[in-house]
Structure formats: C-alpha cells, structure tokens
Amino acid sequence: MHYDESMGSSPPIPAPHRQGPVGRDPVLQPEILPPGAEYGPPPQERRKPRPIWRAAPATYLLVGINCAVFLAMVARHISPISPTTDQLYNWGADNAGAVLIGGEWFRIVTAMFVHVGIIHLATNMWCLWNLGLLAEPLMGSAGVLAVYILTGAAGDLLSTLWSWVTSASEWSQTHDLSVFPVGAGASGAVFGIAAALIVLLKSPRLPVPPIELKKLRRSVIYFAAINLVIPFAVNFGAAQMHAGLRIDISAHVGGFLCGLLFAAPMIPRIGSPRPQFRTRLGVATGVTVAALVLFAFFIVSVAG
C-alpha cells in the first residue's frame, strides 16, 4: 500500500493492533467489550404500526353503530332493500306525530342511526367516513361525536316541524299518526359535518398552504351544494311517478345550518393551543345545545 508522507498521513492501522493502555480508549479496544457487543449505533426499536381506526376513532365508531343497527334489523327479518314504514317506525325512525303527540322525543336521536335499506346506508356511510376522516384531525374525536349528534338532531327537529306543518290538518280529521311521514338516516348529520368543515377550513391557523386549503374547502362546498340540489330532482321525479319514497330535504337543511352554528365559535385543533381549543369546543357545544332546546320549544308551541 502506498501513502504520501508529504500530506502527513500515515498508513492505516487496524483498530485491534493499535497500541495504548488498556481501558483508556474502549472504542479501540475490542477485547474489553462485553461478549456479544458490536461496533456501530445500537439497533433502533421498530414501532408497531398503529391500527387504522386509531387515526379517527369517533368516525369509525359512528360508522360501526350505524352498520350494527342495520345488521340487527336484518337479523330480525327486516328487508335489507326496502323495509316498510312500520318496521322503520318500530326501530326508532322519526315521526312528527309520535314526537309531538306521543312525546317520543328519543326519536330525534335514534332516527339518525336507522336507514332505509342497504343503498341508503352505504351512501350515507361513505360520505360520513370521508368527511369524518377529514374532520376529526380538525375538531377531535369529541368534536366529531358532538357535531354528529347535534346536527343530526337539528335535521330531525326541522323535519319534524315541516312534517307537522304539512300534515297536521289531515291528522286533525283522521287522528291517525300514519299521516305523518317517517324519516330516518344520517344525512342530516353528514351535512352538519360538511358545514363545520367549510367553516374550519377557512382558518388561517392551519399549517397547510392556502391554495391547498382553498381547493379542499371548495370540494366540500361542491359536495354540499350538489347533494342539496339532487334531492329536489329526485323528489320531483318521485312525485311524477307517484312513488312513496322521498328524500327529506328539511333534514339536510337543518343539519347544514346547525353545522355552521356549531363551527362558528370554534378553532381547528391543529395549529391551536390545546386549552383554547377545548374551551372553544365547549362553547360551541353549549351554544348549539341551547339553540336546539329553544328550537324544540318553538316546535312545541307551533304544534300546540
């Protein structure tokens, strides 16, 4: 081996043959290392991959509850394609007469977990899953659960009011609760989550390039707009064919408006101090609950 003395270099000496007092330089004295020890950085522990549901537990929980209710209905021999109105009613669907005359206010909540067949369930769960995965990093798991329940309730309350206004005169003549249409589904809550996202994606706190935020927000707005317009066309076609199935537009509108109200006092969890985010989430929940209670009293006064 050749080397250049003018550069002050010296021939490489393998580490085990270098001279020096034992123990002065343990790195160069392999004989004093414990048995099995090796040179180089210690091996790093491999982290176990996180389960997929851990990324958005509230979203997966809500989808799971809706699917579990549907499977329970099918297990009780209810048609997975076209359940009857009586079957939906017995499983907690909304009905203005049952709520305002029978006092069954629990239907305002249970109706958002009942679906009119597999297609209705699949479309709602697909939208809920996509919007929930986007919303949960911004509002947390508690926020997603709160916005789902509160906006779904708002949609069912507005649907109850509309059903009462359009069918109360017929009921006063027949006193038959079946004159009130039965409503079910998670679409009101889905529209509520979309509305909350439209507000939160406007926040300058998010560490995302503004142009990307603008695109994302625009896509959510398009989703809400298209799905608010389509039901009008579907209902018009159903009326022309004298079909009994109609899309509850009032539930969509109620959920969307409540979602805007819920998100107005909030800030996104990403990019915000945790105490401030929790305070704003508490304020948003309290304001929305108060508004829904007042709205329920208004509906009772109208029905009275």
Rosetta silent file (secondary structure, phi, psi, omega in degrees, C-alpha in Angstrom):
SEQUENCE: MHYDESMGSSPPIPAPHRQGPVGRDPVLQPEILPPGAEYGPPPQERRKPRPIWRAAPATYLLVGINCAVFLAMVARHISPISPTTDQLYNWGADNAGAVLIGGEWFRIVTAMFVHVGIIHLATNMWCLWNLGLLAEPLMGSAGVLAVYILTGAAGDLLSTLWSWVTSASEWSQTHDLSVFPVGAGASGAVFGIAAALIVLLKSPRLPVPPIELKKLRRSVIYFAAINLVIPFAVNFGAAQMHAGLRIDISAHVGGFLCGLLFAAPMIPRIGSPRPQFRTRLGVATGVTVAALVLFAFFIVSVAG
SCORE:     score description
SCORE:     0.000 S_00000001
   1 L     0.000  135.564 -179.495    0.000    0.000    0.000 S_00000001
   2 L  -104.389  146.324  176.131    1.355    3.439   -0.928 S_00000001
   3 L  -145.815  162.500 -172.957    0.813    6.625    1.017 S_00000001
   4 L  -105.488  110.548  179.472    2.005   10.198    0.776 S_00000001
   5 H   -69.649  -28.328 -178.648    4.248   11.361    3.642 S_00000001
   6 H   -63.622  -23.365  179.274    4.139   14.950    2.403 S_00000001
   7 H   -88.155    0.444  178.439    0.466   15.089    3.355 S_00000001
   8 L    74.732   18.558 -178.912    1.242   13.997    6.891 S_00000001
   9 L   -91.128  166.514  178.944   -0.764   10.843    6.553 S_00000001
  10 L  -134.962  156.376 -178.165    0.143    7.508    7.954 S_00000001
  11 L   -64.837  140.303  179.917   -0.683    4.010    6.884 S_00000001
  12 L   -63.296  134.765  177.777   -3.958    2.794    8.322 S_00000001
  13 L  -113.056  124.911  178.929   -3.550    0.507   11.292 S_00000001
  14 L   -56.802  143.434 -174.546   -6.409   -1.840   12.081 S_00000001
  15 H   -55.566  -39.064 -176.819   -8.061   -0.924   15.372 S_00000001
  16 H   -66.319  -19.644 -176.248   -7.220   -4.190   17.209 S_00000001
  17 H  -100.397    2.879  178.400   -3.455   -3.622   16.694 S_00000001
  18 L   -71.734  146.945 -177.271   -3.237   -0.023   17.927 S_00000001
  19 L   -93.175  153.247  177.493   -1.173    0.479   20.995 S_00000001
  20 L   158.011  156.738  179.866   -2.324    2.153   24.154 S_00000001
  21 L   -61.266  138.618  179.324   -3.119    1.448   27.749 S_00000001
  22 L   -64.773  133.635  177.095   -5.985   -0.919   28.171 S_00000001
  23 L    94.520  -14.411 -178.654   -9.134    0.840   29.210 S_00000001
  24 L   -74.923  -37.127 -179.052   -8.081    4.324   28.038 S_00000001
  25 L  -131.604   85.124 -173.979   -9.986    4.116   24.763 S_00000001
  26 H   -61.734  -24.044 -179.545  -12.691    1.425   24.981 S_00000001
  27 H   -66.986  -31.300 -177.208  -13.847    2.144   21.448 S_00000001
  28 H   -96.614    5.136 -178.215  -10.454    0.986   20.115 S_00000001
  29 L  -120.008   83.384 -175.558  -10.107   -1.979   22.453 S_00000001
  30 H   -63.253  -22.339 -175.922  -12.471   -4.684   21.275 S_00000001
  31 H   -70.547  -17.624 -178.387  -11.134   -7.144   23.801 S_00000001
  32 H   -97.626   -0.375  177.876  -12.686   -5.215   26.715 S_00000001
  33 L   -73.451  149.192  177.656  -16.231   -5.016   25.220 S_00000001
  34 L   -62.846  153.931 -178.960  -18.801   -7.311   26.780 S_00000001
  35 L   -56.283  137.276  177.167  -19.491  -10.572   24.984 S_00000001
  36 L    86.309   -7.007 -178.987  -21.797  -10.174   22.008 S_00000001
  37 L   -75.003  149.645 -179.604  -21.219   -6.409   21.722 S_00000001
  38 L  -130.593  156.894  175.501  -20.740   -4.937   18.257 S_00000001
  39 L   -76.096  158.161  177.253  -19.435   -1.675   16.887 S_00000001
  40 L   104.199  172.197 -178.301  -21.838    0.897   15.450 S_00000001
  41 L   -66.718  148.739  179.243  -25.071    2.559   16.675 S_00000001
  42 L   -64.366  147.590 -179.957  -27.428    0.473   18.768 S_00000001
  43 L   -63.802  139.077  179.424  -30.303   -1.102   16.865 S_00000001
  44 L   -87.781  143.094  178.836  -33.490    1.003   16.905 S_00000001
  45 L   -73.749  136.400  176.482  -36.740   -0.473   18.097 S_00000001
  46 L   -84.151  126.594  178.236  -39.369   -0.861   15.439 S_00000001
  47 L   -77.645  139.588  177.624  -42.629    0.769   16.388 S_00000001
  48 L   -69.303  135.943  178.816  -45.711   -1.313   15.940 S_00000001
  49 L   -62.207  137.732  179.040  -47.970    0.123   13.226 S_00000001
  50 L   -70.827  140.207  173.617  -50.992    1.931   14.629 S_00000001
  51 L   -58.469  147.687 -176.508  -54.378    0.375   13.878 S_00000001
  52 H   -59.852  -38.402 -175.485  -56.196    2.260   11.135 S_00000001
  53 H   -66.679  -18.828 -179.293  -59.140    3.103   13.384 S_00000001
  54 H   -67.659  -20.988  179.732  -56.828    4.969   15.796 S_00000001
  55 H   -69.433  -30.604 -178.923  -56.495    7.776   13.244 S_00000001
  56 L  -151.869   70.681 -174.145  -60.204    8.664   13.584 S_00000001
  57 H   -62.025  -36.827 -179.293  -61.855    6.581   16.323 S_00000001
  58 H   -65.718  -39.992  179.114  -65.061    8.631   16.509 S_00000001
  59 H   -62.883  -47.471  179.601  -65.662    8.296   12.771 S_00000001
  60 H   -65.746  -34.668  177.881  -65.186    4.525   12.844 S_00000001
  61 H   -64.228  -45.541 -178.892  -67.385    4.277   15.954 S_00000001
  62 H   -65.565  -42.428  176.530  -70.256    6.147   14.294 S_00000001
  63 H   -62.436  -40.927  179.796  -69.982    4.097   11.118 S_00000001
  64 H   -63.808  -41.686  179.421  -69.882    0.940   13.230 S_00000001
  65 H   -63.253  -45.746  179.690  -73.007    1.875   15.210 S_00000001
  66 H   -60.747  -43.632  179.444  -74.973    2.625   12.034 S_00000001
  67 H   -67.550  -37.668  179.671  -73.902   -0.663   10.454 S_00000001
  68 H   -64.735  -40.362  177.641  -74.639   -2.604   13.657 S_00000001
  69 H   -63.088  -43.351  179.970  -78.185   -1.205   13.800 S_00000001
  70 H   -63.518  -43.742  178.913  -78.750   -2.157   10.175 S_00000001
  71 H   -64.428  -36.119  176.997  -77.431   -5.695   10.721 S_00000001
  72 H   -64.988  -38.320  177.410  -79.646   -6.058   13.784 S_00000001
  73 H   -64.236  -44.585  179.632  -82.655   -5.034   11.694 S_00000001
  74 H   -63.909  -37.990  178.744  -81.781   -7.582    9.013 S_00000001
  75 H   -63.722  -25.026  176.550  -81.308  -10.249   11.694 S_00000001
  76 L   -92.050   23.127  173.266  -84.886   -9.550   12.771 S_00000001
  77 L    66.798   32.716  172.705  -86.056  -10.413    9.247 S_00000001
  78 L   -93.848  136.796 -175.643  -86.439   -6.812    8.038 S_00000001
  79 L   -58.899  128.863  177.575  -85.818   -6.392    4.328 S_00000001
  80 L   -76.782   -8.297 -177.907  -82.298   -5.079    3.611 S_00000001
  81 L  -102.581  -49.726 -175.295  -83.569   -3.498    0.397 S_00000001
  82 L  -143.778   78.113  176.235  -86.929   -1.920    1.168 S_00000001
  83 L   -65.718  152.294 -179.891  -88.093   -2.018    4.806 S_00000001
  84 L   -78.809  163.930  178.525  -91.665   -0.914    5.439 S_00000001
  85 H   -64.606  -35.472  178.154  -92.578    2.327    7.194 S_00000001
  86 H   -64.617  -41.054  178.973  -93.943    0.347   10.142 S_00000001
  87 H   -64.557  -43.091  177.346  -90.645   -1.502   10.511 S_00000001
  88 H   -63.065  -40.760  179.188  -88.672    1.747   10.413 S_00000001
  89 H   -61.125  -44.009 -178.634  -91.063    3.274   12.932 S_00000001
  90 H   -67.182  -20.987  179.943  -90.608    0.347   15.314 S_00000001
  91 L   -98.043   10.566  171.315  -86.826    0.762   15.136 S_00000001
  92 L   102.978   15.736  177.272  -86.899    4.427   16.157 S_00000001
  93 L   -64.311  159.860 -177.874  -87.393    6.405   12.956 S_00000001
  94 E   -77.043  144.300  177.005  -88.639    9.966   13.266 S_00000001
  95 E  -154.797  120.971 -174.315  -92.348   10.714   13.103 S_00000001
  96 H   -58.532  -39.744 -179.880  -93.839   14.109   13.892 S_00000001
  97 H   -65.761  -44.173  179.585  -96.973   12.634   15.433 S_00000001
  98 H   -63.548  -35.967 -178.214  -95.050   10.241   17.683 S_00000001
  99 H   -75.762  -51.774 -170.586  -92.755   13.066   18.837 S_00000001
 100 H   -86.808  -25.385  178.634  -95.228   15.920   19.320 S_00000001
 101 L  -101.431  -44.845 -178.689  -98.333   13.953   20.284 S_00000001
 102 L   -86.088   -9.203  178.888  -96.882   10.826   21.823 S_00000001
 103 L    71.615   22.664 -177.763  -93.945   12.597   23.487 S_00000001
 104 L   -90.729   70.136 -176.008  -91.388   10.193   21.982 S_00000001
 105 L   -71.430  -15.182  178.422  -88.536   12.700   21.757 S_00000001
 106 L   -61.395  -22.466 -178.752  -85.943    9.933   21.736 S_00000001
 107 H   -65.550  -22.367  177.737  -86.721    9.531   18.029 S_00000001
 108 H   -62.193  -29.901  179.241  -84.892   12.790   17.331 S_00000001
 109 H   -96.293  -46.556 -174.948  -81.676   10.910   18.174 S_00000001
 110 H   -64.891  -28.838 -176.965  -82.447    7.301   17.240 S_00000001
 111 H   -62.661  -26.570 -177.164  -83.617    8.224   13.737 S_00000001
 112 H   -78.578   -0.458  177.027  -80.090    9.230   12.717 S_00000001
 113 H  -114.671    4.502 -179.046  -78.912    5.617   13.175 S_00000001
 114 L  -110.425  137.433 -176.661  -81.733    3.938   11.201 S_00000001
 115 L  -129.511  151.542 -175.496  -81.536    3.549    7.416 S_00000001
 116 L   -93.606   69.058  176.579  -83.984    2.721    4.647 S_00000001
 117 L    98.498  168.919 -173.438  -82.142   -0.207    3.065 S_00000001
 118 H   -67.108  -35.868 -179.720  -78.579   -1.100    2.153 S_00000001
 119 H   -68.056  -43.229  177.126  -78.180    1.553   -0.562 S_00000001
 120 H   -59.772  -44.352  178.981  -79.268    4.315    1.801 S_00000001
 121 H   -64.038  -47.037 -174.834  -76.850    3.027    4.434 S_00000001
 122 H   -62.687  -44.452 -179.035  -73.935    2.624    2.013 S_00000001
 123 H   -66.008  -42.806  179.332  -74.188    6.129    0.546 S_00000001
 124 H   -66.499  -40.874 -178.701  -74.510    7.783    3.947 S_00000001
 125 H   -71.086  -32.540  176.403  -71.654    5.791    5.472 S_00000001
 126 H   -63.742  -44.107  178.518  -69.381    6.502    2.522 S_00000001
 127 H   -67.693  -42.268 -179.803  -69.956   10.238    2.964 S_00000001
 128 H   -62.890  -42.222 -179.000  -69.642   10.019    6.750 S_00000001
 129 H   -63.938  -46.597 -178.723  -66.368    8.093    6.523 S_00000001
 130 H   -66.591  -45.956 -179.374  -64.759   10.508    4.051 S_00000001
 131 H   -70.072  -36.392 -179.370  -65.898   13.670    5.831 S_00000001
 132 H   -66.040  -40.036  178.211  -65.139   12.217    9.261 S_00000001
 133 H   -63.789  -29.893  176.807  -61.543   11.351    8.357 S_00000001
 134 H   -80.911  -35.803 -174.256  -61.075   14.964    7.286 S_00000001
 135 H   -79.505  -33.759 -171.585  -62.951   16.482   10.234 S_00000001
 136 H   -64.236  -38.492  174.769  -61.501   14.502   13.139 S_00000001
 137 H   -64.168  -24.284 -176.860  -57.964   15.967   12.979 S_00000001
 138 H   -87.513  -33.565 -175.778  -59.559   19.436   12.971 S_00000001
 139 H  -123.367    2.839  178.058  -62.130   19.063   15.745 S_00000001
 140 H    75.980  167.907 -179.010  -61.023   15.966   17.659 S_00000001
 141 H   -65.154  -42.964  178.987  -62.973   12.815   18.440 S_00000001
 142 H   -62.411  -37.738  179.105  -65.231   14.569   20.955 S_00000001
 143 H   -65.437  -41.143  179.388  -65.954   17.265   18.390 S_00000001
 144 H   -65.534  -42.766  177.590  -66.950   14.756   15.711 S_00000001
 145 H   -62.226  -42.427 -178.728  -69.281   12.937   18.107 S_00000001
 146 H   -65.568  -46.013 -176.965  -70.810   16.245   19.215 S_00000001
 147 H   -68.265  -33.383  178.154  -71.317   17.604   15.707 S_00000001
 148 H   -64.652  -51.593 -176.520  -72.841   14.310   14.521 S_00000001
 149 H   -66.288  -45.956 -174.258  -75.386   14.103   17.339 S_00000001
 150 H   -70.689  -44.131 -179.707  -76.247   17.805   17.460 S_00000001
 151 H   -73.768  -32.986  174.105  -76.544   18.421   13.732 S_00000001
 152 H   -63.747  -39.633  177.164  -78.376   15.137   13.225 S_00000001
 153 H   -65.599  -40.015  178.476  -80.831   16.210   15.928 S_00000001
 154 H   -61.224  -42.720  177.773  -81.224   19.617   14.280 S_00000001
 155 H   -62.009  -42.367  179.682  -82.061   17.947   10.983 S_00000001
 156 H   -69.681  -33.548  177.133  -84.651   15.702   12.623 S_00000001
 157 H   -66.135  -45.244  178.856  -86.185   18.640   14.519 S_00000001
 158 H   -66.191  -36.050  176.312  -86.620   20.677   11.346 S_00000001
 159 H   -63.736  -40.595  177.936  -88.006   17.597    9.606 S_00000001
 160 H   -62.338  -44.236  178.668  -90.474   17.139   12.466 S_00000001
 161 H   -62.263  -45.916 -179.004  -91.603   20.754   12.186 S_00000001
 162 H   -64.030  -41.398  178.653  -92.031   20.528    8.431 S_00000001
 163 H   -63.000  -39.465  179.926  -93.966   17.266    8.685 S_00000001
 164 H   -66.106  -44.671 -178.157  -96.270   18.771   11.281 S_00000001
 165 H   -62.706  -38.486 -175.502  -96.945   21.894    9.215 S_00000001
 166 H   -86.444  -17.850 -173.431  -97.730   19.897    6.063 S_00000001
 167 H  -123.552   -5.051 -175.014  -99.724   17.045    7.650 S_00000001
 168 H   -63.433  -36.550 -178.544 -101.354   18.427   10.822 S_00000001
 169 H   -64.949  -39.208  177.677 -104.593   19.374    9.075 S_00000001
 170 H   -67.718  -38.027  178.864 -105.035   15.826    7.778 S_00000001
 171 H   -65.689  -37.169 -179.275 -104.285   14.413   11.213 S_00000001
 172 H   -62.578  -22.163  178.928 -106.882   16.678   12.837 S_00000001
 173 H   -90.242  -34.954 -174.877 -109.506   14.990   10.663 S_00000001
 174 H  -106.406  -24.214 -174.479 -108.370   11.378   11.000 S_00000001
 175 L    53.541   36.405  178.593 -106.310   11.335   14.237 S_00000001
 176 L  -112.364  118.921 -177.043 -104.169    8.741   12.539 S_00000001
 177 H   -66.873  -16.302 -178.325 -100.426    9.098   13.160 S_00000001
 178 H   -70.036  -10.950  177.648  -99.669    7.316    9.894 S_00000001
 179 H   -70.937  -20.157  177.807 -100.462   10.531    8.011 S_00000001
 180 L   -85.178  130.812  179.610  -97.109   11.847    9.204 S_00000001
 181 L   -67.402  153.221  178.523  -94.184   10.599    7.069 S_00000001
 182 E   -96.373  132.840 -179.673  -91.457    8.506    8.665 S_00000001
 183 E  -121.047  142.137 -179.807  -87.907    9.881    8.462 S_00000001
 184 L  -156.195  158.317  174.687  -84.604    8.103    9.024 S_00000001
 185 L   123.800  162.152 -177.185  -80.931    8.297    8.149 S_00000001
 186 L   -95.830    9.167 -172.698  -77.650   10.004    8.966 S_00000001
 187 H   -65.122  -34.990  177.316  -77.766   12.518    6.119 S_00000001
 188 H   -60.425  -43.144  177.810  -78.627   15.464    8.381 S_00000001
 189 H   -67.509  -36.895  178.056  -75.524   14.740   10.472 S_00000001
 190 H   -62.239  -43.798  177.414  -73.409   14.272    7.336 S_00000001
 191 H   -66.110  -32.712  176.824  -74.455   17.707    6.098 S_00000001
 192 H   -64.627  -42.088  177.804  -73.681   19.104    9.537 S_00000001
 193 H   -64.599  -40.753  178.782  -70.111   17.774    9.399 S_00000001
 194 H   -61.354  -43.334 -179.893  -69.701   19.211    5.887 S_00000001
 195 H   -64.056  -42.244  178.122  -70.874   22.646    7.062 S_00000001
 196 H   -62.299  -38.352  178.081  -68.498   22.593   10.039 S_00000001
 197 H   -64.811  -39.078  179.608  -65.616   21.711    7.708 S_00000001
 198 H   -59.306  -38.034  178.898  -66.435   24.616    5.414 S_00000001
 199 H   -73.583  -48.697 -173.802  -66.014   26.980    8.382 S_00000001
 200 H   -69.082  -32.055  179.587  -62.919   25.354    9.914 S_00000001
 201 L   -71.947   -5.405  176.085  -61.046   25.023    6.626 S_00000001
 202 L   -86.483  -10.147 -173.764  -61.178   28.807    6.361 S_00000001
 203 L   -68.028  134.308  175.957  -58.951   29.170    9.443 S_00000001
 204 L   -77.599   -5.307 -179.102  -55.504   30.748    8.905 S_00000001
 205 L   -74.319  -22.028 -174.145  -54.147   28.678   11.822 S_00000001
 206 L   -68.722  131.147 -178.725  -53.910   25.510    9.757 S_00000001
 207 L   -81.321   57.694 -178.541  -50.318   24.690    8.708 S_00000001
 208 L  -131.838  139.766  177.343  -51.343   23.992    5.125 S_00000001
 209 L   -52.313  134.115 -176.661  -50.596   26.099    2.032 S_00000001
 210 H   -54.327  -36.883 -178.390  -53.555   28.458    1.425 S_00000001
 211 H   -66.072  -35.637  177.661  -54.029   27.266   -2.131 S_00000001
 212 H   -70.010  -40.166  176.961  -54.413   23.643   -0.954 S_00000001
 213 H   -61.849  -40.338 -179.614  -56.862   24.688    1.755 S_00000001
 214 H   -62.851  -42.964  178.556  -58.868   26.606   -0.804 S_00000001
 215 H   -63.371  -44.450 -178.600  -59.112   23.559   -3.074 S_00000001
 216 H   -63.824  -44.693  179.897  -60.104   21.295   -0.196 S_00000001
 217 H   -64.558  -39.238  179.297  -62.715   23.721    1.072 S_00000001
 218 H   -63.738  -37.622  179.834  -64.128   24.190   -2.423 S_00000001
 219 H   -65.546  -36.828  177.354  -64.546   20.435   -2.817 S_00000001
 220 H   -68.289  -39.042  177.871  -66.552   20.261    0.424 S_00000001
 221 H   -63.154  -43.017  178.198  -68.730   23.178   -0.728 S_00000001
 222 H   -61.715  -42.055  178.698  -69.373   21.422   -4.050 S_00000001
 223 H   -57.929  -48.467 -178.326  -70.286   18.233   -2.208 S_00000001
 224 H   -64.902  -42.961 -177.891  -72.825   20.069   -0.038 S_00000001
 225 H   -63.956  -47.247 -178.672  -74.283   22.054   -2.926 S_00000001
 226 H   -62.170  -42.354 -177.331  -74.699   19.065   -5.227 S_00000001
 227 H   -78.720  -10.840  170.075  -76.287   16.938   -2.514 S_00000001
 228 H   -85.292  -28.461 -178.257  -78.663   19.729   -1.589 S_00000001
 229 H   -83.881  -41.484 -176.350  -79.808   20.120   -5.204 S_00000001
 230 H   -53.514  -44.674 -178.664  -80.105   16.435   -6.169 S_00000001
 231 H   -57.366  -31.319  177.321  -82.944   15.687   -3.702 S_00000001
 232 H   -61.978  -42.816  178.990  -85.166   18.285   -5.379 S_00000001
 233 H   -66.924  -41.227  179.682  -84.822   16.443   -8.686 S_00000001
 234 H   -63.843  -45.037 -179.511  -85.361   13.055   -7.025 S_00000001
 235 H   -65.939  -35.779  177.492  -88.470   14.243   -5.194 S_00000001
 236 H   -64.187  -44.956  178.430  -89.858   15.805   -8.362 S_00000001
 237 H   -64.649  -38.257  178.675  -89.399   12.531  -10.233 S_00000001
 238 H   -64.812  -37.655  178.843  -90.935   10.561   -7.359 S_00000001
 239 H   -67.126  -37.682  179.336  -93.958   12.851   -7.370 S_00000001
 240 H   -67.077  -34.307 -179.483  -94.421   12.388  -11.120 S_00000001
 241 L   -93.130    3.004 -179.424  -94.297    8.600  -10.747 S_00000001
 242 L    56.539   38.420  176.597  -96.424    8.710   -7.569 S_00000001
 243 L   -83.033  148.687 -176.636  -93.694    6.900   -5.657 S_00000001
 244 L   -82.146  -22.039 -175.768  -93.928    6.863   -1.889 S_00000001
 245 L   -83.125  129.684  178.060  -90.213    7.340   -1.181 S_00000001
 246 L  -135.976  150.386  177.135  -88.993   10.912   -0.834 S_00000001
 247 L   -86.702  132.577 -176.430  -85.718   12.485    0.290 S_00000001
 248 L   -82.294   90.667 -177.908  -86.080   14.582    3.431 S_00000001
 249 H   -66.970  -34.170 -178.630  -84.625   17.901    2.282 S_00000001
 250 H   -61.973  -35.849  177.690  -85.564   19.630    5.535 S_00000001
 251 H   -65.799  -38.189  178.207  -83.272   17.283    7.487 S_00000001
 252 H   -64.278  -46.314 -178.602  -80.391   18.164    5.161 S_00000001
 253 H   -64.789  -43.393  179.487  -81.005   21.897    5.553 S_00000001
 254 H   -61.969  -43.866  178.912  -81.396   21.638    9.332 S_00000001
 255 H   -65.244  -39.825 -179.005  -78.188   19.680    9.725 S_00000001
 256 H   -65.392  -46.451 -179.404  -76.249   22.045    7.470 S_00000001
 257 H   -63.902  -38.875  178.611  -77.391   25.205    9.291 S_00000001
 258 H   -67.208  -35.424  177.090  -76.625   23.647   12.659 S_00000001
 259 H   -62.769  -39.201  176.027  -73.151   22.685   11.434 S_00000001
 260 H   -63.973  -42.227  178.992  -72.440   26.318   10.571 S_00000001
 261 H   -64.246  -42.619 -178.356  -73.634   27.384   14.019 S_00000001
 262 H   -62.923  -41.241 -174.821  -71.533   24.722   15.747 S_00000001
 263 H   -81.951  -17.470 -174.928  -68.327   25.645   13.949 S_00000001
 264 L   -56.009  -44.797 -179.919  -68.715   29.438   14.247 S_00000001
 265 L   -83.930   -3.736 -171.606  -67.156   29.724   17.758 S_00000001
 266 L   -88.102  163.479  167.709  -64.583   27.001   17.109 S_00000001
 267 L  -128.803  152.651  179.990  -60.983   26.970   16.003 S_00000001
 268 L   -67.754  147.761  179.105  -59.258   23.933   14.469 S_00000001
 269 L   -65.903  -36.398  178.654  -57.342   21.691   16.844 S_00000001
 270 L   -73.141  126.327  177.750  -54.349   21.704   14.502 S_00000001
 271 L    86.023    5.059 -179.183  -52.297   24.855   14.989 S_00000001
 272 L  -121.967  148.703  174.282  -54.146   26.000   18.124 S_00000001
 273 L   -60.874  138.385 -175.067  -53.220   25.765   21.818 S_00000001
 274 H   -59.080  -45.304  179.019  -54.964   22.779   23.367 S_00000001
 275 H   -60.704  -39.062  179.894  -56.648   24.689   26.257 S_00000001
 276 H   -67.004  -40.203  178.363  -58.003   27.276   23.844 S_00000001
 277 H   -62.672  -44.901 -179.523  -59.338   24.592   21.508 S_00000001
 278 H   -63.596  -38.512  178.223  -61.091   22.770   24.357 S_00000001
 279 H   -63.582  -46.259 -179.780  -62.655   25.994   25.581 S_00000001
 280 H   -64.783  -37.196  177.221  -63.937   26.851   22.119 S_00000001
 281 H   -64.169  -41.471  177.178  -65.288   23.310   21.649 S_00000001
 282 H   -63.094  -41.139  178.045  -67.157   23.590   24.949 S_00000001
 283 H   -64.112  -44.767 -179.820  -68.612   26.949   23.931 S_00000001
 284 H   -60.010  -44.100 -179.718  -69.659   25.590   20.536 S_00000001
 285 H   -65.448  -44.874 -179.298  -71.371   22.582   22.127 S_00000001
 286 H   -63.299  -44.214  179.708  -73.135   24.705   24.758 S_00000001
 287 H   -62.903  -42.775 -178.019  -74.375   27.287   22.265 S_00000001
 288 H   -67.678  -42.002  177.948  -75.664   24.599   19.898 S_00000001
 289 H   -61.184  -44.411  179.329  -77.438   22.662   22.653 S_00000001
 290 H   -61.212  -42.495  179.794  -79.120   25.860   23.859 S_00000001
 291 H   -64.109  -39.625  179.684  -80.236   26.713   20.325 S_00000001
 292 H   -68.253  -37.927  177.625  -81.695   23.216   19.805 S_00000001
 293 H   -63.270  -44.927  178.331  -83.591   23.352   23.107 S_00000001
 294 H   -63.353  -39.397  178.442  -85.097   26.710   22.148 S_00000001
 295 H   -65.012  -38.476  178.057  -85.975   25.361   18.715 S_00000001
 296 H   -64.245  -41.521  176.848  -87.692   22.347   20.295 S_00000001
 297 H   -63.428  -36.668  176.797  -89.788   24.648   22.489 S_00000001
 298 H   -62.960  -43.427  179.980  -90.716   26.634   19.382 S_00000001
 299 H   -62.429  -41.529  178.861  -91.867   23.460   17.615 S_00000001
 300 H   -61.736  -40.901  179.899  -93.983   22.504   20.634 S_00000001
 301 H   -65.001  -37.195  177.310  -95.597   25.939   20.625 S_00000001
 302 H   -66.660  -42.863 -179.251  -96.420   25.587   16.919 S_00000001
 303 H   -70.086  -27.093 -179.008  -97.899   22.125   17.445 S_00000001
 304 L   -75.281    0.000    0.000  -99.878   23.336   20.449 S_00000001
